[in-house]
Amino acid sequence: MDKLFLDANVLFTAAHNAVGKAAFLFDHAGAKRWKLLSSAFAIEEARRNIAAKYPHCLSRLEQLMVLLTKGPQPQAMATPIALPEKDQPVFLSARSAGATHLLTGDLKHFGPYMNKPGKSGGLLIQTVADYIAGL
């Protein structure tokens, strides 16, 4: 079973686009093909952004959150890949939670490591579209 760690932008997208690829992950979470994970850090970032841009979607975000497991938030430490400080907690949480995949839409910061687990300490970093295409 894949363990999918969802970045804040994936949570945000699933909450405001109920028929998109990110929502698909939640809609099919019960099939036991994957387990959804995130962190308090990512969830709070998604919540802030939804509240600012799509406040009517806050209740959907809360409904989705019950379908995932909140992983640990480790203390700040060096990451094996070069990331801005704001992205390091997401990467560290994904590794601490034992995720097989880190799903994110952040191509700017995670892009150089996408689909290259050898460069990201064994963690497969992908967009949701890449993950779904590989099913």
Contact map, one row per residue, 1 for C-alpha under 8 A:
111000000000000000000000000000011110000000000000000000000000000000000000000000000000000000000000000000000000000000000000000000000000000
111100000000000000000000000000001110000000000000000000000000000000000000000000000000000000000000001110000000000000000000000000000000000
111110000000000000000000000000000111100000000000000000000000000000000000000000000000000000000000011110000000000000000000000000000000000
011111000000000000000000000000000111100000000000000000000000000000000000000000000000000000000000001111100000000000000000000000000000000
001111100000000000000000000000000001110000000000000000000000000000000000000000000000000000000100001111100000000000000000000000000000000
000111111110000000000000000000000001110001000000000000000000000000000000000000000000000000000000000001110000000000000000000000000000000
000011111110000000000000000000000000010001000000000000000000000000000000000000000000000001000000000001111000000000000000000000000000000
000001111111000000000000000000000000000001111100000000000000000000000000000000000000000000000000000000010000000000000000000000000000000
000001111111100000000000000000000000000000000100000000000000000000000000000000000000000000000000000000011100000000000000000000000000000
000001111111110000000100000000000000000000000000000000000000000000000000000000000000000000000000000000111000000000000000000000010000000
000001111111111000000100000000000000000000100100000000000000100000000000000000000000000000000000000000000000000000000000000000000000000
000000011111111100000000000000000000000000000110110000000000100000000000000000000000000000000000000000000000000000000000000000000000000
000000001111111110010110000000000000000000000000000000000000000000000000000000000000000000000000000000000000000000000000000000000000000
000000000111111111011111010000000000000000000000000000000000100000000000000000000000000000000000000000000000000000000000000000000000000
000000000011111111000010000000000000000000000000010000001101100100000000000000000000000000000000000000000000000000000000000000000000000
000000000001111111000000000000000000000000000000010001001001000000000000000000000000000000000000000000000000000000000000000000000000000
000000000000111111110010000000000000000000000000000000000000000000000000000000000000000000000000000000000000000000000000000000000000000
000000000000011111110010000000000000000000000000000000000000000000000000000000000000000000000000000000000000000000000000000000000000000
000000000000000011111011000000000000000000000000000000000000000000000000000000000000000000000000000000000000000000000000000000000000000
000000000000110011111111000000000000000000000000000000000000000000000000000000000000000000000000000000000000000000000000000000000000000
000000000000010000111111100000000000000000000000000000000000000000000000000000000000000000000000000000000000000000000000000000011001000
000000000110110000011111110000000000000000000000000000000000000000000000000000000000000000000000000000000000000000000000000000010000000
000000000000111011111111111000000000000000000000000000000000000000000000000000000000000000000000000000000000000000000000000000000000000
000000000000010000111111111100000000000000000000000000000000000000000000000000000000000000000000000000000000000000000000000000000000000
000000000000000000001111111110000001000000000000000000000000000000000000000000000000000000000000000000000000000000000000000000000000000
000000000000010000000111111110000001000000000000000000000000000100100000000000000000000000000000000000000000000000000000000000000000000
000000000000000000000011111111000000000000000000000000000000000000000000000000000000000000000000000000000000000000000000000000000000000
000000000000000000000001111111100000000000000000000000000000000000000000000000000000000000000000000000000000000000000000000000000000000
000000000000000000000000111111111111000000000000000000000000000000100000000000000000000000000000000000000000000000000000000000000000000
000000000000000000000000001111111000000000000000000000000000000000000000000000000000000000000000000000000000000000000000000000000000000
000000000000000000000000000111111100000000000000000000000000000000000000000000000000000000000000000000000000000000000000000000000000000
100000000000000000000000000011111110000000000000000000000000000000000000000000000000000000000000000000000000000000000000000000000000000
110000000000000000000000000011111110000000000000000000000000000000000000000000000000000000000000000000000000000000000000000000000000000
111100000000000000000000000010111111000000000000000000000000000000000000000000000000000000000000000000000000000000000000000000000000000
111100000000000000000000000010011111100000000000000000000000000000011000000000000000000000000000000000000000000000000000000000000000000
001111000000000000000000110010000111110000000000000000000000000000111000000000000000000000000000000000000000000000000000000000000000000
001111000000000000000000000000000011111000000000000000000000000000011110000000000000000000000100101000000000000000000000000000000000000
000011100000000000000000000000000001111101100000000000000000000000011110000000000000000000001100000000000000000000000000000000000000000
000000000000000000000000000000000000111111100000000000000000000000000111100000000000000001001000000000000000000000000000000000000000000
000000000000000000000000000000000000011111110000000000000000000000000110100000000000000000000000000000000000000000000000000000000000000
000000000000000000000000000000000000001111111000000000000000000000000000100000000000000011000000000000000000000000000000000000000000000
000001110000000000000000000000000000011111111100000000000000000000000000000000000000000001000000000000000000000000000000000000000000000
000000010010000000000000000000000000011111111110000000000000000000000000000000000000000000000000000000000000000000000000000000000000000
000000010000000000000000000000000000000111111111000000000000000000000000000000000000000000000000000000000000000000000000000000000000000
000000010000000000000000000000000000000011111111100000000000000000000000000000000000000000000000000000000000000000000000000000000000000
000000011011000000000000000000000000000001111111110000000000000000000000000000000000000000000000000000000000000000000000000000000000000
000000000001000000000000000000000000000000111111111000000100100000000000000000000000000000000000000000000000000000000000000000000000000
000000000000000000000000000000000000000000011111111100000000000000000000000000000000000000000000000000000000000000000000000000000000000
000000000001000000000000000000000000000000001111111111000000000000000000000000000000000000000000000000000000000000000000000000000000000
000000000001001100000000000000000000000000000111111111101100000000000000000000000000000000000000000000000000000000000000000000000000000
000000000000000000000000000000000000000000000011111111111100000000000000000000000000000000000000000000000000000000000000000000000000000
000000000000000000000000000000000000000000000001111111100000000000000000000000000000000000000000000000000000000000000000000000000000000
000000000000000000000000000000000000000000000000111111100000000000000000000000000000000000000000000000000000000000000000000000000000000
000000000000000100000000000000000000000000000000111111111100000000000000000000000000000000000000000000000000000000000000000000000000000
000000000000000000000000000000000000000000000000011111111100000000000000000000000000000000000000000000000000000000000000000000000000000
000000000000000000000000000000000000000000000000001001111110000000000000000000000000000000000000000000000000000000000000000000000000000
000000000000001100000000000000000000000000000000011001111111100000000000000000000000000000000000000000000000000000000000000000000000000
000000000000001000000000000000000000000000000010011001111111110000000000000000000000000000000000000000000000000000000000000000000000000
000000000000000000000000000000000000000000000000000000011111111000000000000000000000000000000000000000000000000000000000000000000000000
000000000000001100000000000000000000000000000000000000001111111100000000000000000000000000000000000000000000000000000000000000000000000
000000000011011000000000000000000000000000000010000000001111111110000000000000000000000000000000000000000000000000000000000000000000000
000000000000000000000000000000000000000000000000000000000111111111000000000000000000000000000000000000000000000000000000000000000000000
000000000000000000000000000000000000000000000000000000000011111111100000000000000000000000000000000000000000000000000000000000000000000
000000000000001000000000010000000000000000000000000000000001111111110000000000000000000000000000000000000000000000000000000000000000000
000000000000000000000000000000000000000000000000000000000000111111110000000000000000000000000000000000000000000000000000000000000000000
000000000000000000000000000000000000000000000000000000000000011111111000000000000000000000000000000000000000000000000000000000000000000
000000000000000000000000010010000001000000000000000000000000001111111000000000000000000000000000000000000000000000000000000000000000000
000000000000000000000000000000000011110000000000000000000000000111111100000000000000000000000000000000000000000000000000000000000000000
000000000000000000000000000000000011110000000000000000000000000001111110000000000000000000000000000000000000000000000000000000000000000
000000000000000000000000000000000000111100000000000000000000000000011111000000000000000000000000000000000000000000000000000000000000000
000000000000000000000000000000000000111100000000000000000000000000001111100000000000000000001101100000000000000000000000000000000000000
000000000000000000000000000000000000001000000000000000000000000000000111110000000000000000001001100000000000000000000000000000000000000
000000000000000000000000000000000000001110000000000000000000000000000011111000000000000010011001000000000000000000000000000000000000000
000000000000000000000000000000000000000000000000000000000000000000000001111100000000000010011001000000000000000000000000000000000000000
000000000000000000000000000000000000000000000000000000000000000000000000111110000000000000000000000000000000000000000000000000000000000
000000000000000000000000000000000000000000000000000000000000000000000000011111000000000110000000000000000000000000000000000000000000000
000000000000000000000000000000000000000000000000000000000000000000000000001111100000000000000000000000000000000000000000000000000000000
000000000000000000000000000000000000000000000000000000000000000000000000000111110000000000000000000000000000000000000000000000000000000
000000000000000000000000000000000000000000000000000000000000000000000000000011111110000100110000000000000000000000000000000000000000000
000000000000000000000000000000000000000000000000000000000000000000000000000001111100000000000000000000000000000000000001100000000000000
000000000000000000000000000000000000000000000000000000000000000000000000000000111110000000000000000000000000000000000011100000000000000
000000000000000000000000000000000000000000000000000000000000000000000000000000111111000000000000000000000000000000000000000000000000000
000000000000000000000000000000000000000000000000000000000000000000000000000000101111111100000000000000000000110000000000000000000000000
000000000000000000000000000000000000000000000000000000000000000000000000000000000111111100000000000000000000100000000000000000000000000
000000000000000000000000000000000000000000000000000000000000000000000000000000000011111110000000000000000000000000000000000000000000000
000000000000000000000000000000000000000000000000000000000000000000000000000000000011111110000000000000000000000000000000000000000000000
000000000000000000000000000000000000000000000000000000000000000000000000000000000011111111100000000000000000100000000000000000000000000
000000000000000000000000000000000000000000000000000000000000000000000000000100100011111111110000000000000000000000000000000000000000000
000000000000000000000000000000000000000010000000000000000000000000000000110100000000111111111000000000000000000000000000000000000000000
000000100000000000000000000000000000001011000000000000000000000000000000000000000000001111111100000000000000000000000000000000000000000
000000000000000000000000000000000000000000000000000000000000000000000000000000100000001111111110000001000000000000000000000000000000000
000000000000000000000000000000000000000000000000000000000000000000000000110000100000000111111111000000000000000000000000000000000000000
000000000000000000000000000000000000011000000000000000000000000000000011110000000000000011111111100000000000000000000000000000000000000
000010000000000000000000000000000000110000000000000000000000000000000010000000000000000001111111111011000000000000000000000000000000000
000000000000000000000000000000000000000000000000000000000000000000000000000000000000000000111111111000000000000000000000001000000000000
000000000000000000000000000000000000000000000000000000000000000000000011110000000000000000011111111000000000000000000000000000000000000
000000000000000000000000000000000000100000000000000000000000000000000011000000000000000000001111111000000000000000000000000000000000000
001000000000000000000000000000000000000000000000000000000000000000000000000000000000000000000111111100000000000000000000000000000000000
011110000000000000000000000000000000100000000000000000000000000000000000000000000000000000000111111111000000000000000000001000000000000
011110000000000000000000000000000000000000000000000000000000000000000000000000000000000000000000011111000000000000000000001100000000000
011110000000000000000000000000000000000000000000000000000000000000000000000000000000000000000100001111100000000000000000001111000000000
000111100000000000000000000000000000000000000000000000000000000000000000000000000000000000100100001111110000000000000000001111000000000
000111100100000000000000000000000000000000000000000000000000000000000000000000000000000000000000000011111000000000000000000011110010000
000001111100000000000000000000000000000000000000000000000000000000000000000000000000000000000000000001111110010000000000000011110000000
000000101100000000000000000000000000000000000000000000000000000000000000000000000000000000000000000000111110000000000000000000110000000
000000001000000000000000000000000000000000000000000000000000000000000000000000000000000000000000000000011111111000000000000000000000000
000000000000000000000000000000000000000000000000000000000000000000000000000000000000000000000000000000011111111100000000000000000000000
000000000000000000000000000000000000000000000000000000000000000000000000000000000000000000000000000000000111111000000000000000000000000
000000000000000000000000000000000000000000000000000000000000000000000000000000000011001000000000000000000111111100000000000000000000000
000000000000000000000000000000000000000000000000000000000000000000000000000000000010000000000000000000010111111111000000000010000000000
000000000000000000000000000000000000000000000000000000000000000000000000000000000000000000000000000000000111111111000000000000000000000
000000000000000000000000000000000000000000000000000000000000000000000000000000000000000000000000000000000010111111000000000000000000000
000000000000000000000000000000000000000000000000000000000000000000000000000000000000000000000000000000000000011111111011000010000000000
000000000000000000000000000000000000000000000000000000000000000000000000000000000000000000000000000000000000011111111000000111100000000
000000000000000000000000000000000000000000000000000000000000000000000000000000000000000000000000000000000000000011111000000111000000000
000000000000000000000000000000000000000000000000000000000000000000000000000000000000000000000000000000000000000011111111000110000000000
000000000000000000000000000000000000000000000000000000000000000000000000000000000000000000000000000000000000000011111111111110000000000
000000000000000000000000000000000000000000000000000000000000000000000000000000000000000000000000000000000000000000011111110000000000000
000000000000000000000000000000000000000000000000000000000000000000000000000000001000000000000000000000000000000010011111110000000000000
000000000000000000000000000000000000000000000000000000000000000000000000000000011000000000000000000000000000000010011111111110000000000
000000000000000000000000000000000000000000000000000000000000000000000000000000011000000000000000000000000000000000001111111000000000000
000000000000000000000000000000000000000000000000000000000000000000000000000000000000000000000000000000000000000000001111111100000000000
000000000000000000000000000000000000000000000000000000000000000000000000000000000000000000000010001111000000000000001001111110000000000
000000000000000000000000000000000000000000000000000000000000000000000000000000000000000000000000000111000000000001111001011111000000000
000000000000000000000000000000000000000000000000000000000000000000000000000000000000000000000000000011110000010011111001001111100000000
000000000000000000000000000000000000000000000000000000000000000000000000000000000000000000000000000011110000000001100000000111111110000
000000000000000000000000000000000000000000000000000000000000000000000000000000000000000000000000000000111000000001000000000011111110000
000000000100000000001100000000000000000000000000000000000000000000000000000000000000000000000000000000111000000000000000000001111111000
000000000000000000001000000000000000000000000000000000000000000000000000000000000000000000000000000000000000000000000000000001111111100
000000000000000000000000000000000000000000000000000000000000000000000000000000000000000000000000000000000000000000000000000001111111110
000000000000000000000000000000000000000000000000000000000000000000000000000000000000000000000000000000100000000000000000000001111111111
000000000000000000001000000000000000000000000000000000000000000000000000000000000000000000000000000000000000000000000000000000011111111
000000000000000000000000000000000000000000000000000000000000000000000000000000000000000000000000000000000000000000000000000000001111111
000000000000000000000000000000000000000000000000000000000000000000000000000000000000000000000000000000000000000000000000000000000111111
000000000000000000000000000000000000000000000000000000000000000000000000000000000000000000000000000000000000000000000000000000000011111
